[in-house]
Amino acid sequence: MRAVPTSLPMNQRFTPGLKPVRAGLVAASVITGAVIVSGSIALAANSKPSLGLDKPQPLPITAAPLASFTKTGGATAPQGPLVWRGGIVLSAQTDKFGGYSGLLVSADGRDLLAISDAGGWLKARIDYTGTRPTGLSSAAIGSLVARDGKPLRRNRERDAEDLALMSGSLAKGEILVAYEQKNRLVRYDVTNGAPGLPREIIAPPAALRKFSRDGLEAMTVMRGGPHKGRIVAFSENAASNNRHAGWIWIDGKPQPMNVVSRGGFALTATASLTDGTLLLLERRFTIFEGVRMRLRQIESAALKPGALLDGEVLLEADMSDEIDNMEGLAVHTAANGDTVLTIISDDNFNRILQRTLLLQFTLPPRAGS
């Protein structure tokens, strides 16, 4: 990722006597060695651990449920059509936990697979009380591997940013992982929720074949609609024309399209619904506001080569809400038919100033659907 934002923490975490923004900068620079890049606070590259796990390891995870989507607790409903289901703050006693930038949730909503931009993966069972997520159990972590079965080690090769299910299920199927910096799409076998050996490397669009730190950030495989089974991917940051570069793979070839950039938000993830609707997860960070999150939806009919995409805002949240650097997005259908969105945050391996959050929302059916 080109600019890795360090979100400013809750007011009670600020250094006494300092203004919130200034305190956040001091803490970030002193504790993490952060530097300012393109208006964002970016962590030094060596702050991401090299997992180097030759074998998966079980990992106990502590989960603290969130009482409300707002930090004040005065209301539980977000602004927009989405309905808050619940969320948890996740932590573990290892420096290998964190940095999660891509997310998949099983069809029944019970299992998850997350990837990190340090080249790691996390699989776990989501525990619920009713419809509210309350914890993760049976968790394990491992390293994404090269064709020789050894963990990816070079920073520019292990910057995994998004993933999608290509076929089958998390129990036994195939997933696709999008890598930034050394831009590429890699198809992996997945068994019992864990990625195995890579089976295919798909070259990036021609515009991204050179080394780039602003490449394949958001990617999905369409779950339905006229483009079912096709790959869709976008760049993180907008170009000077205020458009995010995007592509849709048709007959195995990436065809260009663009997304309108609004309000300086970066694209961090994308996912699709079974009717072909495309969801975009977006993030913005400034030293004055901290971090913001936004979700947009794109109608399936708008998705085609050469298109300039825009869409309805489903949710916009800021530091008054329980958010962080939200990077991973997954969709599943609950047993009662609800469309459930699950979002995970990338803490940049910066546990003092940031958190790993797992949030869930219901997307109500649209009128006439």
N, C-alpha and C positions, 0 to 999 in steps of 0.2 A: 504494500500500500504506500502511496506517495507521501501522505501526511497522516501520521497516526496520532489522533487527538488524545490528550489526557484530560478527561473531564474534571471539572472542579467539584470537590466534594461538598457535602452538606455543611451548612454554616457552622455547626458545632465543631467541625473538624478544622476550621481555619485557625491560624495562629492568632491569639488574642492581641488586639490593638492594631491589627492590620486590616485594610480593606479586603473584602473577599477575593477580588481578582488578583491583587498584589500578593496576598498570602498564598493563593493557589500557585502562582508562578514561582514564588520563593521555594515552596515545598517541592514542586516538580523539579526545579533546577538543582536543588541541594540533594534531594533524596534519590532521584532517578537519573540525573545527568541529562535531563531533557533539553532540547534546543528548539528555537522557534523557526519553523520552516513554512513559507507561504501562508503566514497568518495563523498557523496552527502550532500547537506544541507537539513536537515529534520526539519519540524516544530514540536514543542512540541504537544503532543496529545490534550492538553486542548485548542489549538488554534482553533479547529473546534467547531463552536457553536452547541449546542443542539437545533434543531429547535423547537421541541415539539409543533407543530401546530395541534391543535385538529380539525381545519377546514381550508380548503384552503383560501388563502388571495390574493386579486388582488394586482398586483405589477407593478407600472409604471417603465419602463426600458428606460434608455438613451442609444442611439446608436450613435457612431461616425464612419462614413464610412472611410475605409482605401483607400487612393488614389492609392496605389501600393502594390504589394507583397513584394517589396524590400523597406527597410527603406530610402534609398537614393532617391527613386522615379525615378531612371534612367531607370528602365525597369520594365515591369509589368509581364513578363513571368517567371515562375519558371524554374529551371534546370530539364529537364526530359520531358516526354510526356504529363504531365498534363497541362491544360490550365487554367489560373487564371480567375475566374469569379468575385470575389470581396470578401470583408470581412468587419466586423464591430467590434468595441470595445464596450463592453457592461458594464453597471454599473447601480446600483440601490442604493437608500438611505436606506439600511438595512444591518445589519451584517449577515443576513440569506441568502443573495445572494452570490453565488460563489461555488467553489469546484466541478465543474461539471466534472464528470468522464465518463459518458455514455450518448449516444445520439441516438435518433430515429427521423427521418423526415418522414412525411406522403408521400404517393405515389405520390401526386401532388406537393410535395416540399413546401407546404404552411404552414404546422404546424410542431412544434417540441415538443418533450418531452425529457428532460434531467434529469439525476439523479446525486446527489452529494454524495461524500463519507462521508458526515455528516448525511446521511439518509434523504435527502430532494429531492423534485422533482420540476421542473419548466416546465410549459407548456406555449406556446406562438404561435402567428401567425407571420410568417416571411414576412416582407414587402419587396417588390422588386421595383426597377426602371429598367424596361427592365428585363435583366437577373441578375442584380447586387443586392445582398441583401443590404438593407439600414436601416433596423430597426426591432424591435420586438414590436408587439402590442397585446392587449387582453391577457396580461400575468398574470399568477397566480402561487403561490408557495404553497407547502404543504409538509407534512411529510409522508414517507413510514411507514406503520403501521403493527402491529402484528395481529394475528388472532382475538384478542379481540377488534380490531379497534383502539387501542391506539398507539401513535407514538413510533417507536423504540428509545430507550434512551441510552443504553449502547454502548460505543464506538466500541467495538468489534462486536456488532450485527448490527450496522448501516453503516458499511463501504461498501456501494454499489459502484461497479466499472464498470459494463457494463450492457447493456440491449438489448433485441431483441424482435421483434414482432413474436409471436407464431402463432396467427391466427387472422383473421378479420383485423381491422384497428385501428388507434388511436381514431377514433370516437366511435367504439364499438368492442372490441376484447380482446385478451389476450397477455400479455407481460411476458418475463422472465428476471429476474434480478439476476446478479451474485454478490455475496458478498464475500469479502476477510476477513481475520482474522478468524471470525467464518464462515468458508467456506461452502457455500450452494448455490443452485439455487432455486429461489422462483418464482412461477407462480402467477401473479396478473390479475384480471379483469382490463380493462381500458375502461373508458366511457368518452366521450367528452374530450379526451386527458389527463385525470387524472387517476393515478393508484388508485384502490380501495383495497378491502380486498385480502389477499393472499389466493390462492385456493389449492396450493400444494407446498410442500418443497421437492426438489430433493436432496438426499444426495450427497456429493462430492465424487470423486474417493477415493479409500481406502488410497492412499498416502497422502491425505489432510484432513483426518478425525480428526486428532489431531489439536490442536490450532496452527495456522500458520499465520504469517504476510506476507508470500509470497505465496499466493494461487491463487484463481480464479480472475484473473485481466481482461483478454480479453475473450469475449464470444459472439457467434452469433448463430442464427438458420438459416441453409442454405436455401437460397431463390430459388435454382434451382440446376440442375445438378444431378448426380447419388445419391447424399446424401441429396436431397431436404427434408426439414423438420427435419433434424437431428441437434442435438446440437454439437457445436464445442467450446472448451475452452482451454485457455493457461495460464501458470503462467507468472508472470511479469518478473522475473529475471532468468537468465540462471544458471544452476548448474555448478559444477566444470568441467564438460565435455563440456562446451560451448554449451549446448543445453537447450532450453526452454522445459519444460514438457508440453504436450498437450494431449487432449483426444477427441475422437469422440464417441457420444452415438449411439450405434447400438442395436436395440431391447431393448432399455431402459438401456443398460449397457455401461459404459464408457470404451472405448478401447484406450490404450495408443499409442501415437505417439510423435514426437519431432520436434522442429524447430531449425535450425542452428542459433546460435547467431553470429552476425558479428559486430565487432567494438564496443562492449560493450554497445549496445543499449538494453533497456528494452522494452517489449511488453506492450502496454497500451490499445489497442482496436483491434477488428477484425470485419469485416462485409463481406457479400458475395454479388456477382452479380447474376443476374437471370440465367446465364449460369453455375453457380457453381464455378466460380473463387473466391478465398478467398483473401481478402485484410487484411494486417497487418499494424497497426499504431505503430510506435516505437519512443522512446525518449532516449536521452542520456544527462547527465549533468556532467560537471566537473567544478571545480573552475577556470580553465584556459580558457575554451572555452565558458562557460555558457551553454545554452540549445541548443540541436539540435533535429530535427524531421526527420523521414524517413517513407516512405510508400513502402511496398513491395506487390507484388501480387503472389499468388500460383495457378498454374493451377489445374483445378478440377480433372484431371486424377491422380494427385500426391497425392490427399487427401485420405488416407486409413489407417487402423490400422497398426501400426508398421513402418510407413513411417518416413523418416527423411526429413522434408520439407525445401525448400529454394525457392527463387524466384527473379524475376526481380524487380529492384528498380525503382519505378515510380517517386519518389520525395525525395530529401534530401535538408534540409534547416538548416540555422544556425542563429546566432544573427544578421546577416546583413539583415535578412528577418523579416517580421512581424509574428513572432511566439512567443509562450510562452510554457508553460507546456501542450502540446497538448495531450488530453486524450480520447476524445470521437469521434467516427467515425460513420457516417450514409451514406446511399446510396439511391438515388431515381432516377427515370427517368423523365426528363423534358418533357413538352408538345411537343417539337420539336424532341424528341427522344434521347437527350443528356443524358449520364450517369453522374450524378452529385454527387460528394463527398462533404460532409459537415463535418467539423472538429471543435470541441470546446475545449477550454483550461480550465484546472483546476488551478485557481489562488491561491489555498491553503488558501483561506480567508486572503490573504496577499496583500491588495489593494495598499499598498505603493510601493512594489517592483514588483508586477505582475499584469496581466490583464486577463480579461475574453474575449477571442477572438472567433468569429465565422467566419470561412473561408470556401469558396466554390471554387471547381475546377471542370473542365470537364475532364473526361477520354475519349479520342478519341477512336473510334472503331479500333480494330487491323486489320491488313491487312488480307483479306480473310474472315473476319467475316461478 
